[in-house]
Amino acid sequence: MDVRPATYEDLAAIEAVVRWSCSEAIGELVPESAVEAEIYDRFGRPTLAEHILSRRLLVGGETDRLVEVVVLVDEHHDYTELAVVVVPAHPSRSLDGMSLVSTLRAMGWVGPLVCSTALGHTVLEEFLEGAGFAPGEVIAARLGGYDVFRRRWWLGPALSVAG
């Protein structure tokens, strides 16, 4: 998979991937208005623009300029948090999450990585597992007045097959 920093030309494709992935992940758990609020809060244009300017928004795909994976990178003191959305791969192939980890490590994010998924969002869970992440704790959050359960996935430097 080709992984690269996103550009403003990628915004329409990014928004399409985000909309599909968020709807798939939580669309059956909460009303559409809560899905829309989640999309705006986590992936609104101001957030995307800030991450593009700081080179903390990455996109990936099997061919150049195809967006199948979107990653927002936020650094914390002890770890780097990733907000990841993916489109489902055709059953005959799978997206290579190890390429994402290699790119993150090459860009300087060498400490522990963490990413949260809605419980049961198998597309993202399989992607993270294939990248070497291990399932961690389950956390509950309120989204539009509804409980949403997420699992945190962790990848430490010692666990990374890519770095």
N, C-alpha and C positions, 0 to 999 in steps of 0.2 A: 504494500500500500504506500502511495506517495503522500507524505505528510509535510505540510508547509504552513508558514504564517498566513493568515487570511488577509485579504485586501478588501477595499470597499466594493470592488466589482463582484465579490462573492456574496454580498449581503442578501440578495434575493434567494439564492440557493440555500444559504444558511437558514434563513427564515422558514423556507419550505421544509427543510430537514427538522428544524426545531418544532414546528407545528405538528408534523406527522408524529415524531417521537414522543412528544409530551402528550398528545391525544391518545396514543397507544399505551403509554405508561400509566396514566392516571385518569383517562377519559371515562372509564367504566366505574371509577371510584367516587368521582365528584362531578357536579354539574359543569357544563361548558363554560360558564362564567368563571368558575374557579380555575379551570384549565387556562383560560385567557389571562387571568391574573398571574398565574404561575409563569406563563410564557413572558409576560411583560416584566415581572419582577426579576426573573433570572436571565432573560435573553432579549430585553428591550433594546431598541436602537441606541440609546445612550450608553448602555452597558457594552454592547457590541463595539461601538465606536471607540470607547475608552480602551477596550482590550486590543483592538486593531492597532491603535496608536502606540500602545506599550508592547506590542508583539507578544501578547498573551492570549491571542485567539488563534487557534490552529484549525485547519481543515485537512481532511484526508479523503482519498478515494483511490480506486484501483487504476484509474487513468488520470493523467494530468488535467486539472480544472474540473474534475468530477467531484462533487461534494457528497460524501456518504457518512462522514464522521465530523462532528463539530466539538471542539474542546475549548472551554474557557479555563484559564489557569489563574488561580489566586494563591499567593504565597502567604503562609502563616509562619509563626516563629519556629515551630517544630516540624512542620510538614507542608506539603503543597496540595491544595484541594483542586480537584478537577470537576467541572460540570461537563459531562459528556452526553451527547445524543448521537444515535446511530440510526441509519435506515436498515431494514432487514436485507441481508444478502440473499442472493438466489440460492436455493437449496444445494446447488452443485458447487458452491464455493463459500468461503467464509472470509470476513475481513480480518486482516492481520494486525491484531492489537500490539504485537511486539514491535512493529514499525513505529507506532505511536510512542511507546516507551523509549525506544532508541532515540527518537527525535527529541523527546523531552529531556533525556539525559544529556544529549549533545548540546542542547540549548542552555544547560546549566542547572536544571532542576534535578539534583542528584540525591536529595533526601527522600524520606518517605512520601509516597503519593497516596491520596485517599479520594474515593469517588463514591457517591451515594446513588442507589437505584431504588425505584419503587419496587417493593416486594412483588415478585412474579413477572417483572418485565424481563423476560428471558432473552430477548435480543441483546440488551445491554449487559445482562449478567454473563451470557456466553462470551461476548466480546471481551469483557474484563477478565474473565477466567482464562481465556486464550492468551491474554497479555501477561499472565502471571500473577494477577491480583488474587488475594485470598479473602473469602467472605469474613466479615467482622460482625460488629454489634448491630442489632436492630434498634432503630430509633423511631419514635412517634412524633409527628408534627401535625399542626393544625393548618389546613389549607381551605380557606373560604368557609370556615366553620365545620369542616369535616376532618376526621382523623385519617392521616395517610401514613402508612408505615414504610420505612425505607431501610435498606441494609447498606451499611458502609463497607466498602471493599478497600483493602489495604495492600500496598506494595512497598516493601522496604528495600533499600539499596542491596542488602544481602540476598533478598528474594528475587531480584530482577535478573532474568536471563538475558535481558538486552543491555544491561549496564551495571 
